[in-house]
Amino acid sequence: MKKKLFNEAFRKAENQCGNNTKHGLSNHLEKVFTDNLKFSISKITFVRYYEKYIEGDNNNTSNPSSDLLNKISEYLDYKDYEDFVSKNTSKNLQENVETYKNQDEVLKEKKSINLLLKKYKLTVIVSLLLLIGFVVYYSLNRQRWMVWDHNNYIEVKFDTEKFNLSQLKLYSEERIKHFKKIDPDCNTEFFGPNNEVKIWYGKNKKELEYFTALGLHPETGKTLDPITVYMIRKYICEEY
């Protein structure tokens, strides 16, 4: 209780003088106690108690007299030290009771929540699964899809069977417009004006197939290779 007394005294002194150093506070208290409370005490005494009760100097064996304790209590607007102890003990007891009540209420609330969760556990799980299923279903159907249809991609609705077989692809307008399978011959334009490749090839299980854009083979998933003059002469047009 003495530590609390000195803490409050130095805090009040800080509010009065605006100084927060131990010497500044001690100097202020010396003047107040001497001039206003008519109690003779030196600044050094307050410094000693500041070091003991505020800074926590355990080697400091100084103990305040009962007269000083009474006078500090008076400075803090109590009748005496006994009055300070009595009122602060009651205050601490009340705070402890309030803390206990709050903790008890929190525990009761937690118990209530746990009971509700146990009671409606199955309902909560089912609801979550339904919600997740709805979100997944909505996302899949909102997304546009396409599938390879012999020679080109076409847009289709979501189909679980095709999705599980990895036949469904995310919709790509560029793929639908420009990615086609063709049967090239000697009249096919294999290269552009700047010698850029215009035909790519890849092998399925039986034969080579040719496409109008770079990408993955729709059936094997392997990256297509750019056409070369060698491949043209060997497999498409000997006279090229």
C-alpha positions as CSV (number, residue, x, y, z in Angstrom):
1,M,0.0,0.0,0.0
2,K,3.0,2.3,0.6
3,K,4.1,1.9,-3.0
4,K,0.6,2.9,-4.2
5,L,0.6,5.9,-1.9
6,F,3.9,7.2,-3.2
7,N,2.9,6.4,-6.8
8,E,-0.2,8.6,-6.4
9,A,1.8,11.3,-4.7
10,F,4.4,11.6,-7.5
11,R,1.7,11.4,-10.1
12,K,-0.2,14.3,-8.5
13,A,3.1,16.2,-8.3
14,E,3.7,15.6,-12.0
15,N,0.3,17.0,-12.8
16,Q,0.9,20.1,-10.7
17,C,4.4,21.0,-11.9
18,G,4.6,19.4,-15.3
19,N,7.9,17.9,-14.5
20,N,8.4,14.1,-14.7
21,T,12.0,13.7,-13.4
22,K,12.6,12.4,-9.9
23,H,14.6,15.5,-8.8
24,G,12.0,17.9,-10.3
25,L,9.1,16.1,-8.6
26,S,11.0,15.8,-5.3
27,N,11.8,19.5,-5.4
28,H,8.2,20.4,-6.0
29,L,7.0,18.1,-3.2
30,E,9.5,19.7,-0.8
31,K,8.1,23.1,-1.4
32,V,4.4,22.0,-1.2
33,F,5.0,20.1,2.1
34,T,7.0,22.9,3.6
35,D,4.9,25.9,2.5
36,N,1.4,24.5,2.3
37,L,1.3,21.5,4.6
38,K,3.7,22.9,7.2
39,F,5.7,19.7,7.2
40,S,9.5,20.0,7.1
41,I,11.1,17.5,4.7
42,S,14.0,17.6,2.3
43,K,14.1,17.0,-1.4
44,I,16.6,14.2,-0.8
45,T,14.1,12.2,1.2
46,F,11.6,12.3,-1.6
47,V,14.3,11.3,-4.1
48,R,15.1,8.3,-1.9
49,Y,11.5,7.1,-1.8
50,Y,11.1,7.7,-5.5
51,E,14.1,5.4,-6.1
52,K,12.6,2.8,-3.8
53,Y,8.9,2.8,-4.7
54,I,8.9,4.1,-8.3
55,E,12.2,2.8,-9.7
56,G,12.1,-0.4,-7.6
57,D,15.5,-0.1,-5.9
58,N,15.5,-3.2,-3.7
59,N,18.7,-2.2,-1.9
60,N,17.0,0.9,-0.6
61,T,16.1,0.2,3.1
62,S,14.5,3.6,3.8
63,N,11.1,3.4,5.5
64,P,8.8,6.4,5.7
65,S,7.7,7.5,9.2
66,S,4.0,7.3,10.2
67,D,4.0,11.2,10.2
68,L,5.2,11.3,6.6
69,L,2.7,8.6,5.6
70,N,-0.1,10.7,7.2
71,K,1.0,13.9,5.6
72,I,1.3,12.3,2.1
73,S,-2.2,10.9,2.6
74,E,-3.4,14.4,3.5
75,Y,-1.7,15.7,0.3
76,L,-3.8,13.2,-1.6
77,D,-7.0,14.5,0.1
78,Y,-7.3,11.7,2.6
79,K,-7.7,12.2,6.4
80,D,-4.6,10.2,7.2
81,Y,-2.8,7.0,6.1
82,E,-5.3,4.8,7.8
83,D,-8.0,6.4,5.8
84,F,-6.0,6.0,2.6
85,V,-5.5,2.3,3.4
86,S,-9.1,1.7,4.3
87,K,-10.6,3.4,1.2
88,N,-8.1,1.9,-1.3
89,T,-8.5,-1.6,0.2
90,S,-12.3,-1.3,-0.3
91,K,-11.6,0.0,-3.8
92,N,-9.3,-2.8,-4.7
93,L,-11.8,-5.3,-3.3
94,Q,-14.5,-3.8,-5.4
95,E,-12.3,-3.9,-8.5
96,N,-11.4,-7.6,-7.8
97,V,-15.1,-8.4,-7.4
98,E,-15.9,-6.6,-10.7
99,T,-13.0,-8.4,-12.4
100,Y,-14.3,-11.7,-11.1
101,K,-17.8,-11.0,-12.3
102,N,-16.5,-10.1,-15.8
103,Q,-14.4,-13.2,-16.0
104,D,-17.4,-15.3,-14.7
105,E,-19.6,-13.7,-17.4
106,V,-17.0,-14.4,-20.1
107,L,-16.8,-18.0,-19.0
108,K,-20.6,-18.4,-18.9
109,E,-20.8,-16.9,-22.4
110,K,-18.1,-19.3,-23.7
111,K,-19.9,-22.2,-22.1
112,S,-23.2,-21.1,-23.7
113,I,-21.5,-20.9,-27.2
114,N,-19.9,-24.3,-26.7
115,L,-23.2,-25.8,-25.7
116,L,-24.9,-24.2,-28.8
117,L,-22.1,-25.5,-31.1
118,K,-22.4,-29.0,-29.6
119,K,-26.2,-29.0,-29.9
120,Y,-26.3,-27.7,-33.4
121,K,-23.0,-29.1,-34.6
122,L,-24.5,-31.3,-37.3
123,T,-26.8,-28.5,-38.5
124,V,-23.8,-26.1,-38.7
125,I,-21.7,-28.6,-40.6
126,V,-24.5,-29.4,-43.1
127,S,-25.2,-25.7,-43.6
128,L,-21.5,-25.0,-44.3
129,L,-21.3,-27.8,-46.7
130,L,-24.4,-26.6,-48.5
131,L,-23.0,-23.1,-48.6
132,I,-19.7,-24.3,-50.0
133,G,-21.4,-26.5,-52.6
134,F,-23.6,-23.5,-53.7
135,V,-20.6,-21.3,-54.1
136,V,-18.7,-23.9,-56.1
137,Y,-21.7,-24.7,-58.2
138,Y,-22.4,-21.0,-58.9
139,S,-18.7,-20.3,-59.7
140,L,-18.5,-23.3,-62.1
141,N,-21.6,-22.3,-63.9
142,R,-20.8,-18.7,-64.1
143,Q,-17.5,-19.5,-65.7
144,R,-17.5,-20.0,-69.4
145,W,-16.2,-23.3,-70.8
146,M,-15.2,-24.8,-74.1
147,V,-14.4,-28.3,-75.4
148,W,-12.5,-29.7,-78.4
149,D,-14.9,-30.8,-81.1
150,H,-12.9,-32.7,-83.8
151,N,-11.3,-29.8,-85.6
152,N,-11.9,-26.8,-83.3
153,Y,-13.0,-25.6,-79.9
154,I,-16.6,-24.8,-79.2
155,E,-18.3,-23.1,-76.2
156,V,-20.4,-25.4,-74.0
157,K,-22.1,-25.4,-70.6
158,F,-20.4,-26.9,-67.6
159,D,-20.6,-30.7,-67.6
160,T,-19.4,-32.6,-64.5
161,E,-18.5,-35.7,-66.5
162,K,-16.4,-33.8,-69.1
163,F,-14.8,-31.8,-66.3
164,N,-13.8,-35.0,-64.4
165,L,-12.3,-36.3,-67.7
166,S,-10.3,-33.0,-68.1
167,Q,-12.1,-32.4,-71.4
168,L,-13.5,-29.0,-70.3
169,K,-11.2,-26.0,-70.8
170,L,-11.7,-22.4,-69.6
171,Y,-13.2,-20.4,-72.3
172,S,-10.8,-18.5,-74.6
173,E,-12.2,-16.4,-77.5
174,E,-8.7,-16.4,-79.1
175,R,-8.6,-20.2,-79.0
176,I,-12.1,-20.6,-80.5
177,K,-11.4,-18.1,-83.3
178,H,-7.9,-19.0,-84.3
179,F,-7.0,-22.5,-83.2
180,K,-8.1,-25.0,-85.8
181,K,-7.0,-28.4,-87.0
182,I,-6.4,-28.6,-90.7
183,D,-5.2,-31.0,-93.4
184,P,-2.4,-29.0,-95.1
185,D,-1.3,-29.6,-98.8
186,C,1.1,-28.0,-101.2
187,N,-1.2,-24.9,-101.4
188,T,-1.2,-24.3,-97.7
189,E,0.5,-21.0,-96.5
190,F,3.0,-22.4,-94.0
191,F,4.9,-19.1,-93.4
192,G,4.1,-15.4,-93.3
193,P,5.7,-12.5,-95.2
194,N,8.5,-12.3,-92.6
195,N,9.0,-16.0,-92.6
196,E,6.9,-16.3,-89.3
197,V,5.5,-19.8,-88.7
198,K,1.7,-20.1,-89.4
199,I,1.3,-23.9,-88.9
200,W,2.2,-26.1,-85.9
201,Y,2.1,-29.8,-85.6
202,G,1.9,-32.6,-83.0
203,K,1.3,-36.3,-83.0
204,N,-1.7,-38.1,-81.6
205,K,-1.6,-41.8,-80.9
206,K,-1.6,-42.6,-84.7
207,E,-0.5,-39.8,-86.9
208,L,0.7,-36.2,-87.2
209,E,-1.9,-33.5,-86.9
210,Y,-1.6,-29.8,-88.0
211,F,-3.0,-26.7,-86.3
212,T,-3.3,-23.0,-87.2
213,A,-1.9,-21.6,-83.9
214,L,0.7,-22.4,-81.2
215,G,-0.6,-24.2,-78.2
216,L,-1.1,-27.6,-76.7
217,H,-2.4,-30.6,-78.6
218,P,-6.1,-30.8,-77.6
219,E,-5.9,-34.6,-77.0
220,T,-2.4,-35.3,-75.8
221,G,-1.8,-32.0,-74.0
222,K,1.8,-31.8,-75.4
223,T,3.2,-28.6,-76.8
224,L,2.9,-28.3,-80.5
225,D,6.1,-27.8,-82.6
226,P,6.5,-25.1,-85.3
227,I,6.4,-26.4,-88.9
228,T,9.7,-26.6,-90.8
229,V,10.6,-27.0,-94.4
230,Y,11.9,-30.5,-93.7
231,M,8.6,-31.6,-92.1
232,I,6.7,-30.1,-95.0
233,R,8.7,-31.9,-97.7
234,K,8.7,-35.2,-95.7
235,Y,5.0,-35.4,-94.7
236,I,3.0,-32.9,-96.7
237,C,4.4,-31.8,-100.0
238,E,7.5,-33.2,-101.6
239,E,7.7,-30.5,-104.2
240,Y,7.7,-27.6,-101.6
